[in-house]
Amino acid sequence: MKFRLWITCLILSLGVPALARAAGEWTIDDRLKFHFAFFVAEEPRDPRPFDMVPPMPVGPGFDPSAPDITNIDLDAICGLGFPFPNRHQPGKFTLYLKFFGFPESLSAFISTKRLIDGFLLHRLPSYPRLRSYLIRRDNLRVKKAFIGPTGYPFTALTPYPPLLIPRHGKVVEGQAFSSQAYFDEHIPFASLYLEPAAPPPPRLTEEETVAWSGMGVLAFHQELLEAYDRVLEPNEGPDGVTHRAFRVPAAAGERTVTILRVPREPMIFTQNWRDLPMPEDPERVFLSARLLLHREEYDLTGDLPPDAAPGSPPFQQATRLRRAQVFEVGSVVRRP
């Protein structure tokens, strides 16, 4: 009875720091691995200068010509802050995703380090555990993103675009990139899936099981905010009711400013998890929680007041967005 009462209180007051600590530490969901989302606005016309990465089966009914994820409305995901070019036609365009292995020609160490450093995840007390997992190539996946009309008929004659890595680097808009830098510059988001380290209490209802599965995300959220509060200055913006914002100091001599935004509460899908199937097993595995960390890097085009809030007129007048990236932390619930 005490476990059921505790979980009921959890559902009513999700996100309270004490509850995250009560769940214990988080652990990585090794069955889902870590995902880099790769996206190029225009597919290469000539594949000869590229190495082709083979697709990776992730669930039942694998089709090398078809996407693995087909239920992401482009307008909706852009509304969540994912940095994709929006067409502003709800329901008309889909963000498709297909899984591939991490390219053999690239360094897993460099790609993961750039991502971790960008979000200051090396400041987490649990960083050594996270780092030791991410630098192993077999723990990494790439989900190639493609924007197309909703319901597009992928077939053997019109297959999903391949994952192509330039063999000898690539020049983009006059700037030369190594193969490694080209890949790392085209990662709009990455996904890490967690579980609570503690085993679930016995005799939970279905809704309580969903809530418990998200406790790893809550624990990570609490650990992250504590780390940011230790090393960064808060810089709240117009969305301060829903998000906390932090300004990252620029390196000496750089005319840039970086903002990290963290939701005040993760999303826990205790009511609509059935509508969020995962490609690993759409009949049994469902998204149960999500935390979206946002990183925005700006070039300074004028004098930026120290207290200028992100998104405010003084901030917008003195900056130009260079790059945006999302770090997605999620959890799933698995049905028997």
C-alpha positions in Angstrom: 0.0 0.0 0.0 2.8 2.4 0.8 4.4 1.9 -2.6 1.0 2.6 -4.4 0.5 5.8 -2.3 4.0 7.0 -3.1 3.6 6.5 -6.8 0.2 8.2 -6.7 1.9 11.2 -5.1 4.5 11.1 -7.8 1.9 11.3 -10.6 0.3 14.3 -8.9 3.5 16.2 -8.3 6.1 15.1 -11.0 9.3 16.9 -11.1 9.8 17.8 -7.5 13.5 17.4 -6.8 13.0 15.3 -3.8 11.1 12.7 -5.8 13.9 12.5 -8.4 16.4 11.8 -5.6 14.1 9.3 -4.1 14.2 7.3 -7.3 17.9 6.8 -7.0 20.4 7.3 -9.8 19.7 6.9 -13.5 21.2 4.3 -15.7 21.5 4.1 -19.5 18.9 2.0 -21.3 21.4 -0.2 -23.2 18.7 -1.8 -25.3 18.1 1.5 -27.1 21.7 2.8 -27.3 22.6 6.4 -28.0 21.5 8.2 -31.2 23.0 10.9 -33.3 20.4 12.5 -35.6 22.0 13.4 -38.9 20.4 15.8 -41.4 21.4 17.6 -44.6 19.0 20.0 -46.2 20.0 18.8 -49.7 20.9 15.3 -50.6 24.2 14.8 -52.6 23.5 14.3 -56.3 26.7 12.4 -56.9 27.4 9.6 -54.3 30.8 8.7 -55.7 32.9 11.0 -53.3 31.1 9.5 -50.3 31.2 6.4 -48.3 27.8 4.7 -47.9 26.9 3.5 -44.4 24.6 0.5 -44.4 21.2 0.7 -42.6 20.8 -1.1 -39.3 17.8 -3.2 -38.4 16.2 -2.0 -35.2 12.8 -3.8 -35.1 10.5 -6.3 -36.7 9.7 -6.0 -40.4 13.0 -4.4 -41.4 12.9 -2.9 -44.9 16.1 -1.4 -46.2 14.2 0.9 -48.5 11.8 2.4 -45.9 12.1 4.7 -42.9 12.0 3.3 -39.4 10.0 6.3 -37.9 7.1 7.8 -39.8 4.9 9.5 -37.2 6.7 12.8 -36.6 4.9 15.8 -38.0 7.4 18.4 -39.2 5.5 21.4 -37.9 5.0 19.7 -34.5 8.6 18.8 -33.9 9.7 22.3 -35.0 7.3 23.7 -32.5 9.2 21.8 -29.8 12.4 23.7 -30.7 14.1 21.1 -32.9 16.2 23.0 -35.4 14.8 21.7 -38.7 13.6 23.9 -41.6 9.8 24.2 -41.1 7.4 24.3 -44.0 4.6 25.7 -41.8 2.0 23.3 -43.2 0.8 21.1 -40.3 0.1 17.6 -41.4 1.6 18.0 -44.8 5.2 17.2 -44.1 6.9 14.5 -42.0 10.3 14.2 -40.5 11.3 10.6 -41.3 14.1 8.8 -39.5 16.0 5.7 -40.4 18.7 3.9 -38.3 22.3 3.3 -39.4 25.5 2.2 -37.7 28.0 4.8 -36.6 30.3 5.4 -39.5 33.5 3.4 -39.4 35.5 6.2 -40.9 34.7 8.6 -38.1 35.9 8.9 -34.5 33.3 8.1 -31.8 35.5 9.8 -29.3 35.5 13.1 -31.2 31.8 13.2 -32.0 30.7 12.3 -28.5 33.2 14.7 -26.9 31.9 17.7 -29.0 28.4 16.9 -28.0 29.1 16.4 -24.3 31.3 19.5 -24.1 28.7 21.6 -25.9 26.0 20.8 -23.3 28.5 20.9 -20.4 27.6 17.3 -19.5 31.2 16.8 -18.3 30.1 18.8 -15.3 27.8 16.1 -14.1 29.0 13.9 -11.2 28.0 10.9 -13.3 30.1 12.1 -16.3 32.7 9.3 -16.1 29.9 6.7 -16.4 28.3 8.5 -19.3 31.5 9.1 -21.1 32.7 5.5 -20.8 29.4 4.4 -22.4 29.4 6.9 -25.3 32.9 6.4 -26.5 32.2 2.8 -27.4 31.2 2.6 -31.1 28.9 -0.3 -30.6 26.7 1.8 -28.3 26.1 4.4 -30.9 23.5 4.7 -33.7 22.8 7.3 -36.4 19.3 8.1 -37.3 19.3 9.8 -40.7 16.6 12.4 -41.0 14.7 13.2 -44.2 11.9 15.7 -44.7 9.2 14.6 -47.2 5.5 14.8 -47.9 3.4 12.9 -45.4 2.7 9.4 -46.7 5.5 9.4 -49.2 5.7 6.0 -50.8 9.2 4.7 -50.1 9.9 1.6 -52.3 12.9 -0.2 -53.8 12.6 2.2 -56.8 12.3 5.3 -54.6 14.2 4.2 -51.5 15.1 6.1 -48.3 18.1 8.4 -48.9 21.3 6.7 -47.9 23.7 7.9 -45.1 26.6 9.3 -47.0 29.9 10.4 -45.4 32.3 12.4 -47.5 35.5 10.4 -48.1 37.9 13.4 -48.2 36.0 16.2 -46.5 33.6 18.6 -48.1 33.3 22.3 -48.9 30.0 23.9 -47.8 29.2 27.5 -48.7 32.9 28.2 -49.2 34.0 26.6 -45.9 36.1 23.4 -45.9 35.1 20.7 -43.5 36.9 17.4 -42.7 34.7 14.3 -42.9 34.5 14.3 -39.1 33.6 18.0 -38.8 31.0 17.7 -41.6 29.2 14.9 -39.7 29.4 16.7 -36.4 28.1 19.9 -37.9 25.0 18.2 -39.2 23.7 16.8 -35.9 20.5 18.8 -35.1 19.8 16.6 -32.1 20.9 13.5 -30.2 19.0 11.1 -28.0 19.9 9.3 -24.8 17.5 6.9 -23.2 17.6 6.2 -19.4 16.1 4.0 -16.8 15.8 4.4 -13.0 18.7 2.5 -11.4 16.4 1.2 -8.7 14.0 -1.7 -9.5 10.3 -0.8 -9.6 8.2 -1.4 -6.5 5.9 -4.5 -6.8 2.3 -4.6 -7.9 2.2 -1.3 -9.8 -0.7 -0.4 -12.0 -0.1 0.3 -15.7 -0.1 4.1 -15.1 2.2 3.8 -12.1 4.6 1.7 -14.2 4.7 4.4 -16.9 5.4 7.0 -14.2 8.2 4.9 -12.6 9.9 4.3 -16.0 10.4 8.1 -16.3 12.2 8.4 -12.9 15.6 8.0 -14.6 14.8 11.1 -16.6 13.8 13.0 -13.5 17.0 12.0 -11.7 19.1 13.2 -14.7 17.1 16.5 -14.8 17.8 17.2 -11.2 21.5 16.3 -11.5 21.9 18.5 -14.6 20.2 21.6 -13.0 22.4 21.2 -9.9 25.5 21.1 -12.1 24.5 24.1 -14.1 23.7 26.1 -11.0 27.2 25.4 -9.7 29.1 26.6 -12.8 26.9 28.9 -14.8 25.0 32.1 -14.2 21.2 32.0 -14.8 20.1 34.2 -17.7 16.3 33.8 -17.7 14.4 34.7 -20.9 10.8 35.4 -21.8 10.0 31.6 -21.4 11.2 31.6 -17.8 8.0 30.2 -16.6 8.6 26.9 -18.5 12.4 26.9 -18.9 15.6 27.9 -17.1 18.3 29.5 -19.2 22.0 29.8 -18.6 24.7 31.8 -20.4 28.0 30.0 -21.2 31.0 32.2 -21.1 32.7 32.6 -24.5 36.4 31.6 -25.0 38.9 34.4 -24.9 38.7 36.5 -28.0 35.5 35.0 -29.4 32.6 37.2 -30.4 30.0 34.6 -29.5 27.5 33.8 -26.8 26.0 30.4 -26.0 22.7 29.8 -24.2 21.6 26.5 -22.6 17.9 26.1 -21.9 16.4 23.4 -19.7 12.7 22.8 -19.1 11.7 23.3 -15.5 9.8 20.0 -15.6 10.4 17.0 -18.0 7.4 15.6 -19.9 6.0 12.4 -18.4 3.4 10.7 -20.7 1.3 8.9 -18.1 -1.9 9.4 -20.2 -0.9 9.3 -23.9 2.1 6.8 -23.9 0.1 4.4 -26.1 0.2 7.1 -28.9 4.1 7.1 -28.8 5.3 3.8 -30.1 9.1 3.2 -30.5 10.5 1.6 -33.7 12.3 -1.2 -31.7 8.9 -2.8 -31.1 5.9 -0.6 -31.8 3.5 -3.1 -30.2 5.4 -3.3 -26.8 7.8 -0.3 -26.4 6.5 3.2 -25.9 8.0 6.6 -25.1 7.2 7.4 -21.4 9.2 10.6 -20.6 11.2 13.2 -22.4 13.5 16.1 -21.5 14.7 18.4 -24.2 17.9 20.4 -23.6 18.4 23.3 -26.0 21.8 24.8 -27.0 21.9 28.0 -29.0 25.1 29.5 -30.2 25.0 33.1 -31.4 27.5 35.5 -33.1 27.7 38.9 -31.6 26.8 41.6 -34.0 26.7 44.4 -31.5 27.2 45.2 -27.8 25.3 42.7 -25.7 24.3 43.9 -22.2 25.3 41.4 -19.5 21.8 41.2 -18.3 20.1 40.9 -21.7 17.7 38.0 -21.5 17.7 35.4 -24.4 14.9 36.3 -26.8 14.5 39.9 -25.5 14.8 42.8 -27.9 18.3 43.9 -26.6 19.5 40.3 -27.1 18.1 39.9 -30.6 19.5 43.2 -31.7 23.0 42.2 -30.7 23.1 38.6 -31.9 22.7 36.3 -34.9 21.9 32.6 -34.4 24.8 30.5 -35.7 23.7 27.0 -34.6 21.0 25.3 -32.6 21.0 21.8 -31.2 18.8 19.7 -29.0 19.9 17.0 -26.6 16.9 14.7 -26.0 16.8 12.6 -22.8 14.0 10.0 -22.8 12.7 6.8 -21.3 10.4 4.1 -22.5 7.9 1.7 -20.9 7.9 -1.9 -22.1 4.7 -3.9 -22.0 5.0 -7.7 -21.3 
